[in-house]
Amino acid sequence: MRLRNITGSREVISLSPYVIREEMQPECAGRWKEIFGRNVPIFIEAGMGKGKFIHTMAKLHPEISYVGIEKYSSVLLRAVSKMEQEELPNLKFLRMDAEGIGEVFAPGEVDRIYLNFSDPWPKDRHAKRRLPSREFLARFARIIKPEGRLEFKTDNRALFDFALEELQTSPAWELERFTFDLHNDRELMQGNVMTEYEEKFSAMGNPICKYILVRKPG
Ligand code: SAM
C-alpha cells in the first residue's frame, strides 16, 4: 500500500469514534460484547487495508459485530472515511499489529477470523510475519472459540502453499475446505464478498485461493 505516511493520520485516527483508542485496547479483552452493547457473534479481519470487505460484510450482516484490524493509520484512515460516509453501528477498528491480538481479545471471544490477501513477506527470514504462519495461527487459536472458523483468501500461490504447509504444525486447526480457484467454485463462492485486492487481482486474471479452517475443541 502506498498510503503509509499521510501526515496527521495518527491524529485523525486517535479522534475517530470508530477506532478504539490505543490506550484503551488492553481493556477491551473480554469486553467486546459490552463495547458493542449486545450479545452477538464477533467476527474480525486482520490486515483489513482500506476496509472495503469488512465494511460490506458489516452492512450485509447487521446481526454480527465486526472488528477490523490494520497496522498503518494512513491505510486505516480510508476505512474511517468510509464509515464517515456510511456509519455502521456494528463495525469498529483497531490500529495495531495483529501480533498483539491476544492482549485485545480474551480466549474464545471471537467467532470468526478473516485474513484477506495478507502481505506475502517473500523472504524466508520474514516467514513469521505472514499472517497464516504457524506463529499467527497459534495466536488466532487462542482467541477463537471452539468450532470457530478462520477464512483465508489470496492470489499468491506461494503464500497459499506455505499456509497449507503451516497447518501440519498447527494442531489447533483442521482444514475444512480449500480451493485454488475460488471464483470457479460455486459452493465456496456463495456469499463471497470481494476485497479490494481480490477485485484488482481477479480482474488481472489471477485465480484466487481460499481455505477455511475450523478450530478444534480443546
Ligand atoms: N485485506 C485487504 C484486501 O484484501 O484488500 C488488504 C490487503 S493488503 C495486501 C494487506 C494489509 O494488511 C495492509 O494494509 C497491511 O498494512 C496489513 N497488515 C499486514 N500485516 C499486518 C499485521 N501484522 N497487523 C495488522 N495489519 C497488517
Residues whose N, C-alpha, C, O or C-beta is under 5 A from the ligand:
A	BS01	SAM	M1 G47 M48 G49 I69 E70 K71 Y72 V75 M96 D97 A98 E99 N116 F117 S118 D119 T195 E196 Y197 E198
